[in-house]
Every structure is written in C-alpha cells, then in structure tokens.
C-alpha cells in the first residue's frame, strides 16, 4: 500500500454547539473523530511525519492533526481530548491576537449575532442591507459579509469589520483567542507550536516586504514566548496561487522553516513530487462516521470536493 500523509485542519472545538454555526466542531464530535482516526490511521506529530516523508519510513495511512489561528478552546476543550486519545497536534498561531485580540471575521460574526434586527443596514459602509430576523438570515448575512471583506486590503478589512460592529450596536464577545499562558500550556503538554504570521493577512494582498515582515514577526514572537525553535508554518487562508505564491514559499524557506502547510486538498506522498513547503491539508466535514471515513478515503485518492477550507 502506498504511504500517504493526511493532514487535517481544525480551527475551533466548541464546548457546546452554537446554533449560528451548526457545522462547527464541538467536543463530542471531535472526540468521535479522534477515535475513528486512531482506529483507521497512524497518528504522527507533523515534524515526525515530515522527517518520515523524507526518509521513506512513512506508514501507509499516516495522519496529522493541525489547528489554525489560536483559539482559546484549543487549550480548554481540544487539548484534554487529544491527550485522552494519545493524539499529537500542531497549533498554528497568529500572534497578534493572543491575549484578548480578535480576528476581523469574528468581529463581523459578533456584529451579526447581536444585531437587533429585523434588518442590519450597512449602506453607510456601501455593503447594502441584510435581513436578520431569523437564524437562517443571520447565517446568510455572515457568509455574504465575510465573502465581501475577505480579499480587501488588510487595513480596510479591519476598519470595515469595526464599522459593522458599531453599526449593529454590538460589542466584541468574550476573548476567543489563546492567552500566553494557554499557548505555553499547549507547548508544555508536548504539542507543537507553528507560525501563522503575526496578523493573519492574505499574503498575496501585501507588498513582498510587508509579507516577509509579517511571517518573520510571527515566528520571532512565538519563539520568544515558548523559548523554543518554531520550524513549521501555515499560510493564512492557504490556497496556492490565490492566497500565496512562489515568492511567499521562498520567504518561508529563507526564514528557516522546515515545512509549511496549505489548504489545498490532497495528501503528501514520498517521492520526486514532494514539496515540504506546500503540504496539502483538508477538513473532512461530514458528521456521520461512515461519511467521515469516506471523505478521508476520497482525499487520499486526491478527489477534491468543493468545500471551503480556510486557515
């Protein structure tokens, strides 16, 4: 059987379901997935998997778990479950949001979640109006707004997110991101910490010098916080050719990273086509046991269903 490496992407593991995001992973679902993965796959730390890809010793169904961004529930909810089931994981951290920061997309979500309704009027921001009388309408408004803002210049995106929050009469929710203490808790538990830039920009939207600085700053800050080398990187959003390109791969290499992960579907295989600085990752989103395993199998065959992964 050909050796393959499946790298899974997670962001959050909620303590309890969120009606606004019924597809979000919660603790019982995450635990079921860990059990299935341990039964049918060989769990490896990402750094070990990278080494075994190179030396030809990768097992047939190797798998790694990764988390993007740096949400507090990674330490509060996911870590105990990972430890219970003996799964290593790598946590890719955007350092600017540690200790009470908030990513732009979470600001938009807070705004729409709290908007009094029945209509959220964003014409002043040239974003139109959104019905928010029902849960489904709020979900649709969030999806549309995130799509409209995602590829705007970084500063404009941040500015609009805050304007939407104020226009909705909303306030930022409780801190959703890791504290420094929680980050160190993950590291002390034997989990790997990887870099995800400082401010989580889409690198292709930045001038090269700014992209290089953001990647380097994230690495330097993490190494200072955990007092250990950071050798793994995840491209924000992570679609090759759209969110990052060859110049960014070269930056990652020049900064001394040993491996980097994207969000393009597929598996890594030993051999001539292996690119350690553009390893594929994906999220099998199905909630049912058989569907989850089928999706994993399809990904090993490099079938690429149309489902958005973003980191």
N, C-alpha and C positions, 0 to 999 in steps of 0.2 A: 504494500500500500504506500502510495506517495506521501511523504511527510508534508504537512501543511500547518501553517500557523494562523489561527483565527484570533483576531484582536477585537474585543468588544468595547463599545463606547457606552458609558453611562454618564449622566450629569448629576441627577438627584436621586435619593432614595427617601421618599416621604415616610414619616412615622404613621400617617393615616391618609386615606385617599383625599384628593382635592376635587370637588365636583366640577370646578372650572377646567381641570386638566385630567379627565378620566383615564387618559392613556399614560400618565406619568407613573413611573415605577414606585411602588410602595413596599414596605418591609416584607409582608407575606409573599408578594410576588417575587421580590428579589431573592428571598430565601429558597423559593421553589426553583428558580433558575439556577442558583448555586448548586442545589442538589442534582439537577439534571446535568449541568456542565461537569460536575465531578464524576458522575456515573459514566458519561459518554466521551469525555475529553480529558486530556492530560494537562492539569494546571501548572503553569510556569510563571515565575516573575518575568517581566518584559526583558530585563537586562540579560537574564539567563537564556531566554528564547532567542535573543539577538545573537548571543555567542554560539548557540547550538545551530542556528541557521548557517552560520559561517563555517563551523567545523563538521557539519554533516551529521550531527547526532540528534537532530530534532525528531521527536516521536511522531507517529502518523497523524494524530489528532491533537496537536498542541493548541492550547488556548491561553490567552492573557485577558485580564480584566483591567480596563482603564477608566478613569473618571476625569472629566474636563471641568475647568473653571475654578473650583474650590469652594463648593457649598458646605456649610456647617453640618448639614445632615450626613455628609460623607463620614465625618468623625462620630457623630451622635448615633446614627442609625446603621450605616453600612459597615463601619469598622467592626462592631461586635459580631455581625453576621459573617463577615469574611473570616474573622478569627475562629468562630464556631465551626466553620466548614473547611478550614485549612486552605483558604484561597488567598494567594498573594494578589496585590493590585498596585497599579501605578496611578498617582494623583497628579494631574497636570494643573498647575496653579497660575492664575493671572494675579500677580502680586498686588496691583493697585487696589484690589477690592478686599483684601484682608482687613480684619478689624473694623467692620462696620461699613465698608464700601458697598455700592450697589451697581450692578451692570445695567446698561441702558434698557435692555429688554425687560428686566424685572421692574424697572421704573414704569414702563408702559403697562405692564401687567397689573401693577398696583393701581394705576390710574383707572383702567377699565374695570377692574374688580370693584373699586369703591365708587365709581361714577353713579350719581343718584338716579339718572335716567328720567324719562324714558329715552332721551336722546343725548348723546355726547357730541357737542357742537365744536368742531375743530376748524371751522372756516377761517378763523383768525390766523391759524397756522398753515393755511392752504392745504388742509388734509381732509376737508369735507365733513360730513355728519355721519354718525353711526347710531343706529337704534341699539339700546342696551336694556330693553325691558325684560328680556328673558336670558337664561343661561346660554342658550344657543347663540343668541345675538351677541352676547359679550365674547363668546369664544370666536365668533366670526370677526368681530371688531379687532380683537387681539391679533389674529392671524393676518388680517389685512394691514394693520398698522406696522407690525414687525416686518412684513414684506416691503412696505413702502420706505421704511427707515434704514433697513439693513445695509444697503450699499451707498448710503450718503457719506460724505466726508465725516471723519470721526467727530470733530468738534460740533458740526451741525447736528449730527445724530444725538449727541449728548444734550445739546441745547433743546432740541425738539422734544426729547423724552421728558425733560423737566417742565417744559411749557405744557405738555399734555397732562402731566401730573397736576399742575396748578389749575389748569382749565377745568379739570374734573373735580376740583375741590378735594383732592385726595392727599394723603400723606404717605411717605415711604413706610413700608411694613417693618416688622422687627428684623434685625440684622440676619440676613440669609447666608452670609459668607463666613468662611472659617476665621477664627481668631488665630493669632500667632501661637497661642498655647495649644489649640486644636491641631494646627499644622504640625507642631513638634510632637504631639501625641501620635499622629499617623506615622511619622518617621520613627519614633521610638518603638512603635509596635512592629517594625520591620517592613512597613510598606514603603514603596519607592515614591519619591517626590520628583516630578518632572516639571520643566518650564513650559509656559503657555503664553509668553510675552508678559510685559508689565500691565498694559492697559487693554489687551484683547482687541486690537484693531484688526480689520481685514487687511492683511499686509499689502495686497495688490492695490489698495486705495491710497497708500502712503508713498511719498518720495523714498528712494532707496536708503538715504541716510537716516531718515526717521524710522524706517522699518528695522534697520540694523540696530539702532539705539534701543528700540523697544524690546527686541529679542534679547539683546545683551543685558539690559537693565533687569528684566525678569530673572534671568539666570543668576546674575550677581546678587540680587536681593534674596533669592531663595537660598543660595549658598551661605550667605551671611546669617540667615535665620536658622538653618538646620546644621550649620557648621560641617558640611559635607559636600563633595562634588555633585553637581547636577549635570547628568550626561544624556538625559532623554528630553525630547521636545515634541510638542504637539502644535501644528499650525492652526491658528484660530479659524474657525469655520471649516477650513481644511479641504476644500475642493481644488484639486490640481488644475492649473490653468485659469481658474476663475478667482480663487481667494489667495493663491500664492503661485509663484512661478520659479523658473530656474534661478533668478538672482537670489531669491529667498532661500532656496536649497543651498546655494553657495555660501550665504551668510551663516546658516546653521552649521555647515561644515567648518567654516573658518573660526567659529566660536568654540569649537571643540566638542560639539555634541557627537555621541557615538551612534545614535539612532533617532529618527523622527517619524511621527505618525501623521497620517492624513485622515480624511473621512470618505475616501473613495472605497466602494465595496470591493470585496475580494479577499484572498488570503496570500500570505507570503510563502514562497517556496524556495528551498535551497537551489543554487544554480546560477547560471550566467545572467538571468534577468533580475536577480535580486538587487534592490536598491534600499539599503538600510536607512536612507534619509527620506524615503517616501513609502513607508509601510502602510498598506491598506488597513482600514478599520470599518466596522459597521455595527449597527444595532438591530438585532432580531426583535422586532416589536410585538410579535404575537404573544398573547397572554396564555393560550392553551398549550399544554405540554407537547402534544404531537406537532402542532403548528410551529412552535418554537424550535423544536429539533429539526423539522423540515426546512425551516428558514436557514438554520445553521448549515445544513447539508447543501442547500442551494448555493449559499455563499461560497462553500468550498469548491463548488463547480463553477464559480465566478459568474453566476447569474446575478443580475443587478436589478432587483425590483425598484420601482420608483417610490422611494420613501426618503424624506429628508433627514440626514444626519448633520448636525452642526455642533461644533465644539467651541 
